[in-house]
Amino acid sequence: MDPQTSGLTLVLSRTLHLPGVGSSKNPFQLTDTILTVPFRGSEYTIAPGVEGVANLVFDVPRNARGVKGGAREQAEEGERHHTEPLFEVKTSVLIKIGMGVGR
């Protein structure tokens, strides 16, 4: 028996980044999964060596927004100051492909 895909899973998540908290290599982050949608069935099952196209249709919830304030430039007494944003919220889509056990 040849290994084949057993379906797809779409995961929509958002991550809160706080650049001023934690170390530069490991900043503080909180992740929240907003939506998980499994796609199962024969249209998502593909044998090895075969090319396939899948249309993944899903509804994005209203609360799934990303926010980035960006750096701010301020001018005081002829000097310009650069201020980093306090936080950033990133929204991402992850697609997992279920693979069967191979020989």
C-alpha positions in Angstrom: 0.0 0.0 0.0 1.4 3.4 -1.0 1.2 6.3 1.3 -1.2 9.0 0.4 -2.6 12.2 1.9 -5.5 11.7 4.3 -6.8 15.3 4.1 -5.9 18.9 5.0 -6.4 21.0 8.1 -6.4 24.8 8.0 -5.6 26.7 11.2 -6.1 30.5 11.5 -4.2 32.0 14.4 -3.1 35.3 15.8 0.0 36.1 17.8 0.6 39.1 20.1 4.2 40.2 20.0 5.6 42.4 22.7 9.1 43.5 21.5 10.1 45.3 24.7 9.5 42.2 26.9 11.8 39.2 27.0 15.2 38.9 25.3 15.9 39.9 21.7 16.3 36.3 20.7 13.2 35.2 22.5 10.6 38.0 22.7 7.4 37.5 24.7 4.5 36.1 22.5 1.0 34.9 23.1 -0.7 32.8 20.4 -4.5 32.2 20.1 -6.1 29.8 17.6 -9.1 31.5 16.0 -10.3 28.8 13.7 -9.5 25.2 12.8 -11.2 23.7 9.7 -10.5 20.1 8.7 -10.9 19.2 5.0 -11.5 15.5 4.6 -12.9 13.4 1.7 -11.8 11.9 -1.6 -11.1 15.4 -3.1 -8.4 15.9 -0.5 -6.8 12.4 -0.9 -3.9 12.3 -3.4 -1.6 9.4 -4.2 2.2 9.9 -4.2 3.7 11.4 -7.4 0.4 12.9 -8.4 -0.2 16.6 -8.6 -3.4 18.1 -7.2 -5.1 21.4 -6.6 -7.5 22.0 -3.7 -9.7 25.0 -3.2 -10.0 25.7 0.6 -13.1 27.8 1.3 -13.6 29.1 4.9 -15.1 32.1 6.6 -12.8 34.4 8.4 -14.3 35.4 11.8 -14.8 39.1 12.5 -12.3 39.0 15.4 -9.4 37.8 13.2 -7.7 41.1 12.6 -4.0 41.9 12.6 -2.8 45.2 14.1 0.5 46.9 13.5 1.1 50.5 14.8 4.5 50.8 13.3 7.3 53.0 14.5 6.5 56.6 15.3 8.5 59.7 14.4 8.3 62.7 16.8 9.9 66.1 16.5 10.7 67.9 19.7 12.7 71.2 19.7 14.2 70.5 16.3 15.2 66.9 17.2 13.5 63.8 15.7 12.8 60.8 18.0 12.1 57.3 16.7 9.8 55.2 18.9 9.2 51.5 18.4 5.7 50.2 18.6 4.5 48.8 22.0 2.9 45.7 20.5 2.0 44.0 17.2 -0.8 41.4 16.5 0.0 39.1 13.5 -2.6 36.9 11.9 -1.4 33.8 10.1 -2.8 30.8 8.2 -1.2 27.3 8.6 -2.1 24.4 6.3 -1.3 20.9 7.6 -1.3 18.0 5.1 -2.1 14.6 6.7 0.4 12.1 5.2 0.0 8.3 5.4 2.6 6.0 6.7 5.1 5.0 4.0 7.2 2.0 3.4 
